[in-house]
Amino acid sequence: MVLLVLALVGPFAQATRELISISAIAAAGLVTAVTCGWRATRSKGRRRRAWGALSLGGVVGLAGNVYAGLVRDPEAGDVAYIAALLLGVVGLSLFPAVRPRGHETVRMLLDSVVVGGSVLYIAVFAVALQPGAVPAQPALTAYALPVVDALLATLAVLVMTRSSAAERVPLVLVGGGFVLYAVADVAFALLSATGDFAFGSPVDLGWVGGYVAIALAARHPAASGSAVAARPGDGDGTPLLGTVVTFCLFLGAALVRVSQTSEALPGVANALWVAVLVAVVVRQILVVADNQSLRRGLEQRVQERTTQLRSLASERARTLESVADGIYGVDFEGRVTFINAAAAYTLGASAADLVGHEAHATFHAPAEDGTPYPSEHCYITEALRDGTTVTAKQDVYRRLDGKDVPVEVTASPLRDDGGIRGAVVAFRDITERREMERIKDEFVSVVSHELRTPLTAIRGALGLLDSGALDGSPEQAARMARIALTSSERLSRLVDDILDMERLDAGTTRLELAEHRVNRLVAVAVDQVSVLAEEAGVVVIPTGSQEVVRADGERIVQTLTNLLGNAVKYSPRGSVVRVTAVPVGDLVELRVDDEGRGIPPDKLEAVFGRFEQVDASDTRERGGSGLGLAIARSIVERHGGRLWAVSEGEGRGSSFRFTLRRVAPRARGSVRRPDGTFATTRVVVVVDDDSKVVDVLRTVLEGRGYDVVAVTDVQTALAAITSEHPSAIVLDLAIPGASGAETLTRLIQRMPQQNRVLVVEDDGDLRRVVATVLENGGLTVTQASSVAEARDAIAGGDEPDLVVLDLVLPGGSGHELVADLRRDGQLRRIPLVVYSATEVGAAEREELRLGETVFLTKGHTAPDTVLWFVLDLLDAPAGRTDNVDENGDLPTSRT
């Protein structure tokens, strides 16, 4: 375009300018035709046909221009011009535009009249038909060409002004190109009518510019109708642009009219008329601009309000979906209008499966006899008919898969302008609640039975003894005493089990972890069930294991006791129960195997539930609360282990197994001190010529945690004593090969002193039982029933070597006595056994610590078992010299 302008205004001959203009028009037309054809191949539908029509029009127009230029007869190409323009009209009409509203359609039609009339007036009536300007025989150019150009310009203006924001650039280029082409054609018509047209004039710029604009439009990315992001506020075109273009054309026509009549009217009148026309045009443009601004403001407010409403609706929908309870609505006919995700999930369906269907008939479960539940009695009907709200009514819904779901329902009427137009129903699945109620009822039933049964037996037995009815029958009296004792133990176990289960579930039971030898834990558990096994005629055989685990010893003994007790109860008389420990990688797997009736496969997991047993009659026939296995599993799982059952079928026995974390083995004959170093443990040399006796003693002593060296002759015994430096020797004085005196002279030089134990317990019966157990173990016992008596016993110079202490005492508490002992320089490190009715928390244990301290609960530790702990504390070097670690490898945990 720049080169063409320079050529037209440059000092070139007319023939040269004509050649340049014709060449430029031909080149521009060729480029436009090719470009529009290329775009047509990459478009679809109406847009492909539009660009195809423009490409064909460009070819036809190019042919007409070339022909007119070659023959130097512009009028000869009129037919080609008109055909090309008509193809342009077809192409413009095929470009998609935003569908206008009713009033906009009227305005567009009026704009078309103004545009077309103005162009026609300028082209024909203002110039071509003025007196003296029209040839004697007017050419087709003077009439047909301006009319087609007016139509083309009108469509071009409408395409420009009514284009959407996404396609505005290519459509404005297309419309502008055709407007330039129409203006050039009008000028060509005017000049041809007067015989003044010649190529090489500025008119040629209109044709070339029109071609270039159309070619650029075809190259634009949105020319094929592809999506281009629109800016906020862009709509379906701008009426302001259309108004400006339309009224500028009108103003141009008016100015032409004024110029025609300038000779008849004074200059002031013409100026005034032009000023009025300009004012009218400017006012109309301002009115349209103001209306457009007002429209956009209203549209923006509507859009903002719509966004707010959508946000509010979305928030309400999210709230409805986030509620855990099921919610659905029904219309006045009882059909579901909406339903949230929780309700659809509970009913086993999707929203599409339920919306539009009658709620009562779709998922309201029938009556117990299978007949449909009457709809007139349904709470939905009541809410719709009576306008009442039904709150927390229990019902049953039937899922689409046929499963019934118990629910709790609240139905409320939905009112609008005082009338009822539907109802909203909220419901909650109460399956778990009903299951908990069932478990609670079963718990109350079982506990009531288990409590009343032993209490009745105790009352009956003690009643017979108290009445003197059995004074003449010592055997029957002893039997009643045993019944009372057994029933009281059973009652105590039940209470302990219930409390243990509650504490484990609440997570309030703290594990006191320490390192323990597995064989010692097993030995304590076996000892606790020995009486039960003897009565049942069952032999319990533990297999020795030197593995060490880190665990709460008292809790693991409780677990083993539960498993062993069950194995003994369900084993036939004369059978064997075996306890073994097998290392498995970093774990130790403990097994309790019996030869009982076995467990069905479908019960292997169920037996670990609360109050669950293989046979419901087991509770009555064999006793037990049904909590033992549940407690055992909770204890093992809190240690990070696993407890499970294995059985090959009925009559083939069962095996209960659990795992504990294994501690790396340490050197034989050593224990860990608090500072991390090791000290020598107690080694016992057993000397007896009978190998069977040696094996029995080895088992017993290893169960007590001693390292045993067993020999059967004197010489080997002396060698072992010299090398091992044992803490104790078990010697058969009648062993062949030497006399007992000879052997004793070469043994230990020091003699053990007699130990004194102070037992502080306010319950006289329990105090006497504990004292008897300790005295039978070779200890000297002093008894005290209160803090004052304990202080008097210590002040009397009879200083104990160990104290067994109950915490709840008359006239004070065990804490006060511990505080007194701490203030005494000689007794502040004395070993202490706290023997209380309840477990002692970690913080309270720190307040009660003296020397080596063990905490026992009366519910878990029988009086005869206390002797084990007392002897361990008295025997341990830490009891006097503080050489052993604070755990001391005792069979239960201590601090």
Summary of the structure (lengths in Angstrom):
residues: 895
radius of gyration: 55.0
end to end distance: 101.7
largest distance: 168.8
contacts: 2836
relative contact order: 0.04
helix: 56%
strand: 15%
